């Protein structure tokens, strides 16, 4: 059963995190206004919350950086160095040591395991893995008023909606209304 508080698409954890500040309607509100909400989001994602360790301002800044990264990737541009730097800063502080590196024009993630992964560790690792996998493309939903991001790793790269059941169905209804 979907979480009523958060839109969890499951395409990429980092985009689910970014999407807490976006919405399916223009009047959507921020789903992570405080640490308590972040804790609930981590729990909904079945992650170990690190809300008591990381200052909320740092989490909000990470989400802003990742939202900018998603926006850039959704337009087909390269990841900005500033976003990669933030990801690497977080990865370096995680449970083990992660490093996002570029080898022969492709992103790779290196990891040396430590102890269990926290929610923030999982978020930045998810973003790093998306950058490292050239088959994964970030898109913004084409649904009217929806601003959610999702991963399209299909062979044709033709996925248009964050959810075929919600935005895709809404689009089909609107098209039928226009044709009648």
C-alpha positions in Angstrom: 0.0 0.0 0.0 1.4 3.4 -1.0 2.5 5.8 1.8 -0.2 8.5 2.0 2.3 11.2 3.2 5.0 10.7 0.5 5.1 9.9 -3.2 7.5 6.9 -3.4 8.0 6.0 -7.0 10.8 3.5 -6.3 12.8 4.4 -9.4 15.7 5.9 -7.5 15.8 6.7 -3.8 17.5 10.1 -4.4 14.6 11.1 -6.7 12.1 10.1 -4.1 14.0 12.4 -1.7 13.9 15.2 -4.2 10.3 14.6 -4.9 9.4 15.4 -1.3 9.8 19.1 -2.4 7.9 18.6 -5.6 4.4 17.5 -6.4 1.8 16.2 -8.7 -0.1 19.5 -8.5 1.1 23.1 -8.7 -0.1 23.8 -5.1 1.8 20.9 -3.6 3.5 21.6 -0.3 6.9 20.6 1.0 6.7 17.1 2.4 9.9 17.5 4.5 9.4 20.7 6.5 11.4 19.4 9.5 13.4 16.6 11.0 10.4 14.7 12.2 9.1 14.5 8.6 12.5 13.4 7.4 12.4 10.6 10.0 9.0 9.5 8.8 10.2 9.5 5.2 13.2 7.4 6.1 10.9 5.0 7.9 8.6 4.8 4.9 11.6 4.0 2.7 12.6 1.3 5.3 15.9 3.1 6.0 17.7 3.8 9.2 16.9 7.5 10.0 19.9 9.7 10.8 17.6 12.6 11.6 19.1 12.9 15.1 22.7 13.1 13.7 22.5 15.5 10.7 21.3 19.1 11.1 18.1 19.8 9.2 19.7 22.6 7.3 22.3 20.2 5.9 19.6 17.8 4.7 17.6 20.6 3.2 20.7 21.8 1.4 21.4 18.3 0.1 17.8 18.1 -1.3 18.2 21.4 -3.0 21.5 20.3 -4.6 20.0 17.0 -5.7 16.8 18.8 -7.1 19.1 21.0 -9.1 21.0 17.9 -10.3 17.7 16.2 -11.3 16.6 19.3 -13.2 19.9 19.5 -15.1 19.9 15.7 -15.9 16.2 15.9 -17.0 17.3 18.4 -19.7 20.0 16.1 -21.0 22.9 18.2 -19.7 26.0 16.9 -17.7 26.0 16.8 -13.9 27.5 20.1 -12.6 30.8 19.7 -10.8 29.3 21.4 -7.7 26.6 18.7 -7.4 29.3 15.9 -7.8 31.3 17.7 -5.1 28.4 17.7 -2.6 27.7 14.0 -3.3 31.3 13.1 -2.8 31.4 15.1 0.5 28.5 13.1 1.8 29.8 9.8 0.5 33.1 10.5 2.3 31.3 10.8 5.6 29.1 7.7 5.2 29.4 4.3 6.7 32.4 3.3 4.8 33.9 5.3 2.1 32.2 6.0 -1.2 33.8 8.0 -4.0 32.2 9.1 -7.3 34.9 9.1 -9.9 34.9 9.6 -13.7 36.9 7.0 -15.7 37.1 7.3 -19.5 34.1 9.6 -19.6 31.9 7.4 -17.4 30.9 7.8 -13.7 31.9 5.0 -11.3 31.1 4.5 -7.6 33.8 3.0 -5.4 32.8 1.7 -2.0 34.6 0.2 1.0 31.9 -1.2 3.4 31.8 -0.1 7.0 28.7 -0.5 9.1 25.0 -0.2 8.2 24.0 2.4 5.8 22.0 5.5 7.1 19.2 7.2 5.1 21.5 10.0 3.9 24.2 7.4 2.9 21.5 5.6 0.8 20.3 8.8 -0.8 23.7 10.0 -2.0 24.7 6.5 -3.1 21.5 6.3 -5.1 22.4 9.6 -6.8 25.9 8.5 -7.5 24.8 5.2 -9.0 22.4 7.0 -11.3 25.2 9.2 -12.5 27.4 6.1 -13.0 24.8 4.2 -15.1 24.5 5.7 -18.6 21.4 3.6 -19.2 19.4 5.5 -16.5 17.9 8.8 -17.6 16.2 11.3 -15.3 13.0 12.7 -16.6 10.4 15.1 -15.3 6.8 13.9 -15.5 4.9 15.1 -18.5 1.6 15.1 -16.6 -0.3 18.4 -16.3 1.0 20.2 -13.3 3.1 17.3 -12.1 6.7 18.2 -11.4 8.0 14.8 -10.1 11.2 13.3 -11.4 11.7 9.6 -12.2 14.2 7.3 -13.8 13.6 5.9 -17.3 15.9 3.0 -17.8 13.8 1.4 -20.6 15.4 0.6 -23.9 13.4 3.2 -25.8 13.8 5.9 -23.2 10.1 6.8 -24.0 8.5 6.8 -20.5 6.6 10.1 -20.1 4.9 9.9 -16.7 6.0 9.3 -13.1 3.1 6.9 -12.7 1.0 5.4 -15.5 -1.8 4.8 -13.0 -2.0 8.5 -11.9 -0.5 11.0 -14.4 -0.7 8.7 -17.4 -4.4 7.9 -16.6 -5.1 11.6 -16.0 -3.6 12.4 -19.4 -5.7 9.8 -21.2 -8.9 11.2 -19.6 -7.9 14.8 -20.6 -7.2 13.7 -24.2 -10.6 11.9 -24.4 -12.3 15.0 -23.1 -10.6 17.1 -25.8 -11.6 14.7 -28.5 -15.3 14.6 -27.6 
